[in-house]
Amino acid sequence: SGEANMATVGDFDPLNSSVPATKIEVTVSCRNLLDMDTFSKSDPVVVLYMQGLGTKEWREFGRTEVIDNTLNPDFVRKFVMDFFFEEKQNLRFDVYNVDTRSSNFSKHDFLGQTFCTLGEIIGSVGGRLERTLSATGFQFLSKARSPFFGIKDIGIPGKKCGTIIFAAEELSNCRDIATMQFCANKLDKKDFFGKSDPFLVFYRSNEDGTFTICHKTEVIKNNLNPVWQPFTIPVRALCNGDYDRTVKVDVYDWDRDGSHDFIGEFTTSYRELSRGQNQFNVYEVLNPKKKGRKKKYVNSGTVTLLSFKVESEYTFVDFIRGGTQLNFTVAIDFTASNGNPSQPTSLHYMNPYQLNMYAMALKAVGDIIQDYDSDKLFPAYGFGAKLPPDGKISHAFPLNSQADNPNCVGIDGVLEAYFQSLRTVQLYGPTNFAPVISQVARCAAEVTDGSQYFVLLMITDGVISDMAQTKESVVNASSLPMSIIIVGVGPAEFDAMEELDGDDVRVSSRGRFAERDIVQFVPFRDYIDRSGNQVLSMARLAKDVLAEIPEQVLSFMKSRGIGPRP
């Protein structure tokens, strides 16, 4: 088994290894359901459907138990689903009255349905969302399409069908972080001239019996009795919440050319590891090949768990449920290099049949983030234009032309103000980023208590003219509750943007480094082909730019010692 895993060992990147998603438990209740039974009350059940990201197809995810004789059920069976902040996870809840006297499902009554996103449930105040059930819309689901039942009663459009209430909670084992330290004794000697250079590789087992790498220790040179540094790992990454699931550990001898030699392996589980809080766990390292060949083979050494401790960490969901609001601000590039908006070649072209790239990027990101912003008021700015009446150049003008209130209502309000501005201002230049960043930073500086976090989306076609000032403003903003997303549209070279996106090297200005990495950049062209057709969906664009936001929110809160409100 050691040899089979070699390919994965060399390439493992702990920063990009996938930790299983946060699990959210959704509890469902209904109030004032329609009464369908003549002699008693309805016997309701709720069926949850999830919409596939690419296919847009509704698939049944699960159903609650049936509760007899009630119009106000509190269901015990919960829906546990993976939560991805950066995806729009569309849900549909259908409520039926189960006629238990009949085994034939076509006899069941439809009581109503509602649609929402998982983000809306989590982002709602206190993690509790209430929706009115409606009987409309259901007519469009043919009997063939509804896997649950044939439908006897379609409900009367517009008829009040009661309400459905959702509460979301994160499963507790998602937040545990384990710290452990291992040493080994009398490992097999693998190197011709020296001893071995051992390291450990940890794998969690998947449902289907395969293994996924989740941690690699450092290499200790020329030592058959190594003591490795303590390391910290999310419990989710180790066992995905199942404490008895197998954790496999391989012991290798490191070789410079990457063809590491397999010394042996042992298996354990999270539950067994956690006993290491009060005792030393000693594991025999076994090499199956040697075991088969050598009669006298005992083992290839032992590995001992020296220490183990587990701590709980706050999560992004804790802050959202505690009332932290994400404030979304938009800034759009109105420089002349975009081209005349009335021409089809312009990046700002107002095509009556299709959104331009600016509008598409704005909608993709905004549609997701708005679930976490309760007032749905979004400040929206433009930069690099000459404004009427006197042609003054501005690098932070409100798209709605109201200097004292740049807020637009909803993402559609932002789009409307954007199209309105295109008709009234003159595209000009240069491309200055710093003024808008500083504008949002001033707002963020006023609320550093963890109640609000600011996300600035900048959409631009080109090279930054004020790079030094922009770096300075990013370094200043990195100590504030804010993140910056930059989407580059058009064919320009965006090398400078990569410099701001501090994934590899932290941004610095005049010798000061950014406290956190707060910039995420993506080129729009990665999502379309040469003729401008979408290749990858806008959902994928949103996913790529929003993926780092939860971590950035946490890193700010942690750096300021802020905990979520209960």
C-alpha positions as MATLAB code, in Angstrom:
seq = 'SGEANMATVGDFDPLNSSVPATKIEVTVSCRNLLDMDTFSKSDPVVVLYMQGLGTKEWREFGRTEVIDNTLNPDFVRKFVMDFFFEEKQNLRFDVYNVDTRSSNFSKHDFLGQTFCTLGEIIGSVGGRLERTLSATGFQFLSKARSPFFGIKDIGIPGKKCGTIIFAAEELSNCRDIATMQFCANKLDKKDFFGKSDPFLVFYRSNEDGTFTICHKTEVIKNNLNPVWQPFTIPVRALCNGDYDRTVKVDVYDWDRDGSHDFIGEFTTSYRELSRGQNQFNVYEVLNPKKKGRKKKYVNSGTVTLLSFKVESEYTFVDFIRGGTQLNFTVAIDFTASNGNPSQPTSLHYMNPYQLNMYAMALKAVGDIIQDYDSDKLFPAYGFGAKLPPDGKISHAFPLNSQADNPNCVGIDGVLEAYFQSLRTVQLYGPTNFAPVISQVARCAAEVTDGSQYFVLLMITDGVISDMAQTKESVVNASSLPMSIIIVGVGPAEFDAMEELDGDDVRVSSRGRFAERDIVQFVPFRDYIDRSGNQVLSMARLAKDVLAEIPEQVLSFMKSRGIGPRP';
ca = [
       0.000    0.000    0.000;
       2.957    2.292    0.588;
       4.021    2.167   -3.040;
       0.497    2.830   -4.288;
       0.285    6.048   -2.327;
       3.574    7.485   -3.518;
       2.117    9.797   -6.122;
      -0.062   11.560   -3.601;
       2.633   11.912   -0.951;
       4.961   14.075   -2.987;
       2.270   16.442   -4.266;
       0.380   17.013   -1.034;
      -0.179   20.701   -0.394;
      -1.547   21.248    3.110;
      -2.898   24.697    2.213;
      -4.998   23.434   -0.673;
      -6.011   20.059    0.732;
      -9.757   19.858    1.018;
     -11.155   19.788    4.509;
     -14.673   18.330    4.465;
     -17.357   21.005    4.401;
     -19.002   22.498    7.459;
     -22.133   20.512    8.266;
     -25.335   22.428    8.987;
     -28.328   20.870   10.682;
     -31.667   22.378    9.628;
     -34.701   21.885   11.862;
     -38.171   22.363   10.350;
     -41.503   23.352   11.931;
     -44.803   24.409   10.384;
     -47.637   26.558   11.698;
     -51.312   26.777   10.625;
     -51.155   24.178    7.852;
     -54.235   23.533    5.716;
     -56.547   20.960    7.314;
     -57.161   18.219    4.766;
     -58.640   15.461    6.889;
     -62.355   15.378    7.567;
     -62.365   13.742   10.988;
     -58.923   14.713   12.288;
     -56.180   17.213   11.498;
     -53.582   16.755    8.709;
     -50.670   14.310    9.047;
     -47.813   16.394    7.608;
     -44.398   15.473    6.222;
     -41.789   17.830    4.682;
     -39.708   16.787    1.675;
     -36.490   18.684    0.870;
     -35.171   18.983   -2.690;
     -31.769   20.463   -3.582;
     -30.998   22.015   -6.950;
     -27.905   20.743   -8.752;
     -25.357   23.521   -9.431;
     -24.791   22.707  -13.079;
     -27.901   20.739  -14.025;
     -30.441   22.984  -12.206;
     -32.341   19.716  -11.629;
     -34.248   19.280   -8.353;
     -33.265   16.114   -6.496;
     -34.867   14.786   -3.359;
     -32.419   15.236   -0.476;
     -34.500   13.771    2.335;
     -37.763   13.926    4.250;
     -38.881   14.401    7.800;
     -40.953   11.866    9.708;
     -44.758   12.027    9.426;
     -46.443   13.589   12.479;
     -50.046   12.519   12.939;
     -52.967   14.784   13.530;
     -51.422   18.265   13.774;
     -51.428   21.555   11.853;
     -48.409   22.831   13.845;
     -45.756   20.112   13.559;
     -42.239   20.385   15.057;
     -40.315   17.713   13.176;
     -37.633   15.738   15.005;
     -35.791   14.388   11.968;
     -33.379   17.073   10.806;
     -31.706   17.718    7.470;
     -27.893   17.684    7.726;
     -26.184   19.229    4.713;
     -22.789   20.527    3.661;
     -22.541   24.323    3.670;
     -20.470   26.252    1.127;
     -20.490   30.019    1.682;
     -19.279   30.573   -1.864;
     -22.145   28.682   -3.548;
     -25.817   29.505   -3.955;
     -27.394   26.381   -2.488;
     -31.014   26.426   -3.665;
     -33.516   24.466   -1.568;
     -37.165   23.600   -2.129;
     -39.404   22.368    0.675;
     -42.677   20.598   -0.209;
     -45.223   19.833    2.506;
     -47.686   16.947    2.131;
     -50.510   15.512    4.160;
     -49.894   11.760    4.357;
     -53.060    9.712    4.217;
     -51.831    6.806    6.294;
     -54.894    4.679    5.604;
     -53.628    4.193    2.100;
     -50.358    2.693    0.948;
     -50.848    4.364   -2.417;
     -48.858    7.636   -2.504;
     -51.091    9.199   -5.136;
     -53.707    9.658   -2.425;
     -51.583   12.192   -0.524;
     -52.485   15.893   -0.455;
     -50.078   18.684   -1.342;
     -50.115   21.352    1.404;
     -47.727   23.950   -0.028;
     -44.106   24.700   -0.829;
     -41.412   27.315   -0.418;
     -37.990   28.060   -1.926;
     -34.934   29.544   -0.206;
     -31.143   29.194   -0.092;
     -29.150   27.606    2.711;
     -27.360   30.965    2.995;
     -30.677   32.705    3.688;
     -31.430   30.338    6.582;
     -27.966   30.792    8.106;
     -27.864   34.538    7.390;
     -31.310   35.219    8.868;
     -31.386   36.867   12.284;
     -30.599   34.278   14.954;
     -30.356   31.572   12.287;
     -34.181   31.353   12.151;
     -36.113   31.927    8.925;
     -39.905   31.983    8.556;
     -41.584   31.648    5.145;
     -45.186   31.565    3.959;
     -46.098   28.325    2.197;
     -47.685   28.802   -1.202;
     -49.783   26.443   -3.263;
     -48.941   28.209   -6.521;
     -46.079   27.068   -8.692;
     -46.818   23.467   -7.941;
     -49.018   23.105  -10.984;
     -45.863   23.130  -13.107;
     -44.510   19.953  -11.547;
     -45.920   17.132  -13.577;
     -46.690   13.857  -11.822;
     -43.731   12.267  -13.559;
     -41.376   14.915  -12.262;
     -42.401   14.596   -8.626;
     -40.705   11.478   -7.280;
     -42.548   11.706   -3.997;
     -46.194   11.239   -4.938;
     -48.677   11.585   -7.670;
     -50.702   14.638   -6.767;
     -54.334   14.510   -5.820;
     -54.738   18.064   -4.587;
     -52.808   20.822   -6.234;
     -53.970   23.468   -3.794;
     -55.648   26.692   -4.763;
     -53.311   29.396   -6.112;
     -52.982   32.250   -3.670;
     -54.637   30.304   -0.865;
     -52.934   30.830    2.512;
     -51.231   27.558    3.372;
     -49.618   28.445    6.689;
     -45.934   29.060    7.408;
     -42.775   26.991    7.572;
     -39.946   27.826   10.000;
     -36.293   26.828    9.623;
     -33.561   26.923   12.243;
     -29.929   26.276   11.310;
     -27.196   25.032   13.565;
     -23.648   24.004   12.828;
     -22.754   20.498   13.983;
     -20.499   20.807   16.991;
     -17.744   18.432   15.869;
     -16.997   20.767   12.953;
     -15.177   23.228   15.159;
     -12.804   20.972   17.100;
      -9.071   21.320   16.489;
      -6.740   18.553   17.683;
      -3.060   19.066   18.543;
      -0.849   15.985   18.798;
       2.776   14.937   18.876;
       4.361   11.646   17.835;
       7.744    9.972   18.219;
       9.064    6.634   16.901;
      11.416    3.930   18.113;
      13.680    1.480   16.292;
      12.380    2.174   12.798;
      13.829    0.029    9.973;
      17.054    1.345    8.482;
      16.435    2.116    4.806;
      19.463    4.150    3.709;
      22.627    2.411    2.560;
      25.033    4.927    4.099;
      23.046    6.423    6.972;
      19.972    5.568    9.004;
      16.503    6.556    7.765;
      14.983   10.041    7.256;
      11.471    9.309    8.532;
       8.211   11.216    8.159;
       4.552   10.306    8.780;
       1.603   10.646    6.401;
      -1.960   10.634    7.772;
      -5.035    9.631    5.744;
      -8.722    9.728    6.606;
     -10.874    6.944    5.195;
     -13.806    7.789    2.935;
     -17.244    6.155    2.814;
     -16.182    4.110   -0.226;
     -13.087    2.608    1.427;
     -10.560    4.896   -0.302;
      -8.151    7.131    1.639;
      -7.580   10.890    1.444;
      -4.308   12.404    2.633;
      -4.885   14.946    5.417;
      -1.511   15.615    7.060;
       2.208   15.122    6.545;
       4.817   15.661    9.267;
       8.229   17.188    8.661;
      11.170   14.922    7.764;
      13.692   14.131   10.507;
      17.095   13.391    9.016;
      19.222   10.357    9.837;
      17.332    9.128   12.912;
      15.629    5.800   13.710;
      14.121    7.255   16.935;
      12.663   10.551   15.689;
      10.537   12.990   17.695;
       8.292   15.056   15.395;
       7.027   18.559   16.119;
       3.481   18.822   17.529;
       0.927   19.637   14.801;
      -2.642   20.930   14.755;
      -5.411   19.624   12.497;
      -9.201   20.173   12.294;
     -10.985   17.076   13.598;
     -13.176   17.263   10.471;
     -10.104   16.767    8.312;
      -9.112   13.682   10.296;
     -12.441   11.846   10.470;
     -15.233   14.047    9.048;
     -17.119   13.866   12.331;
     -17.092   10.053   12.613;
     -14.891    9.334   15.631;
     -14.640    5.616   14.874;
     -13.641    5.962   11.236;
     -10.232    4.503   10.361;
      -7.269    6.875   10.311;
      -4.333    5.287    8.451;
      -0.758    6.387    9.085;
       2.127    5.497    6.746;
       5.757    5.799    7.802;
       8.193    6.704    5.021;
      11.892    7.196    4.613;
      12.426   10.427    2.696;
      14.542   10.361   -0.485;
      15.760   13.427   -2.340;
      14.443   12.160   -5.691;
      10.897   11.821   -4.340;
      10.844    8.005   -4.472;
      10.331    7.762   -0.692;
      10.728    4.250    0.757;
       7.796    2.693    2.582;
       8.799    1.647    6.124;
       5.402    0.476    7.364;
       1.933    1.507    8.447;
      -0.556    1.403   11.315;
      -4.222    2.291   11.730;
      -6.085    4.055   14.505;
      -9.209    6.217   14.857;
      -9.951    9.651   16.249;
     -11.541    8.064   19.320;
      -8.406    5.987   19.968;
      -6.114    8.985   19.417;
      -8.140   11.060   21.867;
      -7.352    8.543   24.635;
      -3.822    9.927   24.289;
      -4.941   12.761   26.594;
      -4.318   10.454   29.586;
      -1.923    7.787   28.328;
       0.806    7.019   25.774;
      -0.619    5.201   22.742;
       1.992    2.869   21.206;
       1.437    1.584   17.657;
       3.351   -1.204   15.916;
       4.578   -0.193   12.470;
       3.983   -3.128   10.124;
       5.189   -3.746    6.579;
       2.819   -6.330    5.006;
       5.460   -7.427    2.446;
       8.058   -8.222    5.140;
       5.408   -9.934    7.242;
       4.674  -12.323    4.387;
       8.350  -13.006    3.529;
      10.095  -13.266    6.902;
       9.101  -15.862    9.487;
      10.805  -14.028   12.367;
       9.419  -10.596   11.428;
       7.980   -8.764   14.443;
       7.591   -5.176   13.230;
       9.409   -2.274   11.556;
       9.503   -0.222   14.756;
       6.877    1.523   16.892;
       5.265    4.959   16.845;
       4.119    6.556   20.113;
       1.550    9.308   20.564;
       3.254   11.533   23.152;
       0.511   14.093   23.677;
      -2.996   14.908   22.482;
      -5.308   17.835   23.189;
      -8.485   19.089   21.579;
      -9.822   22.658   21.554;
     -12.906   24.267   20.109;
     -12.593   27.037   17.520;
     -15.102   29.651   16.474;
     -16.338   29.300   12.925;
     -17.603   31.683   10.261;
     -21.141   30.374   10.841;
     -20.897   31.264   14.569;
     -20.300   34.907   13.651;
     -23.083   35.032   11.039;
     -25.533   33.416   13.471;
     -24.369   35.826   16.164;
     -25.521   38.698   13.956;
     -22.349   39.771   12.114;
     -23.512   41.471    8.906;
     -21.563   41.382    5.640;
     -21.730   44.854    4.087;
     -21.351   44.617    0.343;
     -20.005   47.602   -1.656;
     -19.494   47.732   -5.419;
     -17.023   49.861   -7.421;
     -17.050   49.906  -11.212;
     -14.350   51.081  -13.615;
     -15.590   53.938  -15.853;
     -12.287   54.638  -17.647;
     -12.196   55.284  -21.385;
     -10.205   52.130  -22.165;
     -13.476   50.186  -21.719;
     -14.719   51.599  -25.035;
     -17.817   53.617  -25.911;
     -20.843   51.945  -24.177;
     -23.002   52.357  -27.306;
     -20.577   50.186  -29.358;
     -20.841   46.355  -29.269;
     -17.043   46.125  -28.832;
     -17.232   48.044  -25.524;
     -16.927   46.134  -22.244;
     -19.730   48.415  -21.008;
     -21.935   47.735  -24.054;
     -25.605   47.975  -23.092;
     -26.866   44.965  -24.990;
     -30.663   44.787  -24.688;
     -30.552   40.967  -24.846;
     -27.658   40.035  -22.617;
     -25.787   41.394  -19.584;
     -22.265   42.674  -20.280;
     -19.274   41.284  -18.355;
     -19.459   43.976  -15.670;
     -23.114   43.224  -14.981;
     -22.556   39.442  -15.065;
     -19.700   39.586  -12.546;
     -21.647   41.962  -10.310;
     -24.718   39.738  -10.321;
     -22.794   36.493   -9.766;
     -21.036   37.740   -6.623;
     -23.883   39.933   -5.363;
     -26.540   37.227   -5.553;
     -24.663   35.139   -3.001;
     -23.403   37.822   -0.659;
     -26.796   39.507   -0.325;
     -28.084   36.575    1.758;
     -25.762   37.735    4.562;
     -26.706   41.437    4.460;
     -30.048   41.986    6.189;
     -30.893   45.491    4.938;
     -30.057   44.638    1.276;
     -28.779   48.212    0.797;
     -25.571   48.251   -1.220;
     -23.387   51.368   -1.682;
     -22.232   51.476   -5.315;
     -19.497   53.688   -6.778;
     -17.837   54.376  -10.100;
     -14.267   55.549  -10.705;
     -12.373   57.192  -13.574;
     -15.205   59.241  -15.151;
     -15.962   62.913  -15.857;
     -19.194   63.904  -14.145;
     -21.855   66.335  -15.339;
     -22.390   69.262  -15.315;
     -18.795   70.547  -15.158;
     -16.759   67.507  -16.254;
     -14.956   67.044  -12.947;
     -13.024   63.722  -12.797;
     -14.067   61.483   -9.899;
     -12.596   58.246   -8.537;
     -15.438   57.488   -6.117;
     -18.752   58.822   -7.379;
     -22.085   57.279   -6.277;
     -23.729   55.449   -9.175;
     -27.146   56.741   -8.043;
     -25.824   60.369   -8.126;
     -26.707   60.893   -4.437;
     -23.548   61.927   -2.625;
     -25.179   61.743    0.812;
     -26.702   58.276    0.239;
     -24.893   55.989   -2.253;
     -27.059   52.977   -1.238;
     -28.917   51.017   -3.921;
     -31.778   48.664   -3.054;
     -30.785   45.094   -3.837;
     -28.488   43.850   -6.590;
     -31.065   44.893   -9.183;
     -30.916   48.442   -7.787;
     -27.127   48.430   -8.264;
     -27.500   47.251  -11.879;
     -30.094   49.936  -12.554;
     -27.828   52.685  -11.136;
     -24.882   51.303  -13.158;
     -26.825   51.476  -16.445;
     -28.108   54.948  -15.529;
     -24.524   56.191  -14.907;
     -23.369   54.847  -18.273;
     -25.913   57.180  -19.905;
     -24.890   60.296  -17.949;
     -21.127   60.292  -17.266;
     -18.188   60.489  -19.663;
     -15.703   57.598  -19.522;
     -12.266   59.030  -18.838;
      -9.305   58.056  -16.604;
      -6.871   57.321  -15.033;
      -7.570   53.991  -13.245;
      -7.174   54.912   -9.581;
      -8.120   52.272   -7.008;
      -6.986   53.943   -3.792;
      -9.862   56.474   -3.402;
     -12.626   53.804   -3.364;
     -10.625   51.452   -1.118;
     -10.031   54.328    1.305;
     -13.721   55.284    1.141;
     -14.836   51.790    2.273;
     -11.978   51.622    4.787;
     -13.311   54.768    6.470;
     -16.683   53.030    6.999;
     -14.973   49.843    8.214;
     -12.847   51.825   10.695;
     -16.015   52.988   12.440;
     -17.175   49.467   13.385;
     -14.389   47.227   14.598;
     -16.458   45.390   17.248;
     -17.214   42.397   15.000;
     -20.819   43.400   14.263;
     -20.022   44.243   10.628;
     -17.567   43.099    7.990;
     -17.128   44.938    4.679;
     -16.649   43.283    1.286;
     -15.672   45.573   -1.614;
     -16.145   44.210   -5.145;
     -14.078   46.129   -7.733;
     -14.621   45.369  -11.425;
     -11.990   46.801  -13.749;
     -10.605   46.440  -17.270;
      -7.090   47.420  -16.727;
      -3.809   48.352  -15.302;
      -3.839   50.349  -12.058;
      -2.484   53.904  -12.442;
      -1.942   54.564   -8.714;
      -0.217   51.307   -7.716;
       1.835   52.829   -4.872;
      -1.219   54.495   -3.296;
      -3.325   51.336   -3.845;
      -0.741   49.194   -2.035;
      -0.688   51.708    0.789;
      -4.500   51.635    1.066;
      -4.556   47.793    1.011;
      -1.945   47.625    3.785;
      -4.006   50.110    5.849;
      -7.240   48.200    5.180;
      -5.713   44.864    6.176;
      -6.086   45.770    9.853;
      -9.803   46.592    9.371;
     -12.865   44.337    9.040;
     -12.801   44.322    5.236;
     -11.947   42.226    2.178;
     -11.476   43.279   -1.444;
     -12.529   41.225   -4.464;
     -11.182   42.317   -7.858;
     -12.637   40.940  -11.106;
     -10.609   41.824  -14.182;
     -12.638   42.039  -17.423;
     -11.321   42.324  -20.969;
      -8.017   41.258  -22.560;
      -5.500   43.328  -20.517;
      -2.489   41.913  -18.695;
      -3.378   41.730  -15.030;
       0.057   41.002  -13.566;
      -0.184   43.859  -11.061;
      -3.432   42.403   -9.685;
      -1.673   39.159   -8.840;
       0.737   41.254   -6.798;
      -2.168   42.650   -4.738;
      -3.651   39.185   -4.221;
      -1.232   38.252   -1.460;
      -1.580   34.460   -1.670;
       2.139   33.902   -2.182;
       3.740   37.137   -0.971;
       2.032   39.570    1.410;
       1.427   43.042   -0.068;
       3.730   45.708    1.353;
       4.045   49.466    1.169;
       7.076   51.470    2.284;
       8.399   48.565    4.346;
       5.068   47.816    6.063;
       3.460   44.451    5.287;
      -0.288   43.800    5.171;
      -1.496   42.301    8.437;
      -3.720   39.813    6.575;
      -4.253   38.755    2.955;
      -7.491   40.601    2.091;
      -7.432   40.760   -1.735;
      -8.795   38.075   -4.053;
      -8.362   38.544   -7.829;
      -9.826   36.590  -10.764;
      -9.718   37.340  -14.501;
     -13.191   37.125  -16.057;
     -11.727   35.639  -19.254;
     -11.091   32.353  -17.429;
     -14.871   31.851  -17.468;
     -15.617   32.574  -21.150;
     -14.269   31.324  -24.489;
     -12.849   33.358  -27.399;
     -16.232   34.291  -28.823;
     -17.466   35.492  -25.443;
     -19.647   32.499  -24.548;
     -19.705   31.350  -20.957;
     -17.653   28.180  -20.570;
     -17.655   27.993  -16.812;
     -20.790   29.176  -15.106;
     -21.042   32.430  -13.222;
     -21.656   30.229  -10.176;
     -18.079   29.051  -10.618;
     -16.809   32.662  -10.790;
     -18.620   33.507   -7.554;
     -17.246   30.362   -5.933;
     -13.671   31.263   -6.856;
     -13.823   34.869   -5.607;
     -15.832   34.218   -2.441;
     -14.069   31.062   -1.246;
     -11.556   32.977    0.888;
     -14.048   35.333    2.580;
     -14.982   33.074    5.559;
     -11.294   32.605    6.418;
     -10.641   36.358    6.064;
     -13.549   37.181    8.397;
     -12.188   34.700   10.961;
      -8.621   35.968   10.689;
      -9.797   39.512   11.467;
     -11.936   38.422   14.435;
      -9.121   36.261   15.790;
      -6.513   39.013   15.451;
      -8.747   41.320   17.515;
      -9.772   38.687   20.072;
     -13.442   39.080   19.088;
     -15.805   36.165   19.770;
     -19.223   35.713   18.164;
     -22.242   37.052   20.005;
     -24.445   34.290   21.385;
];
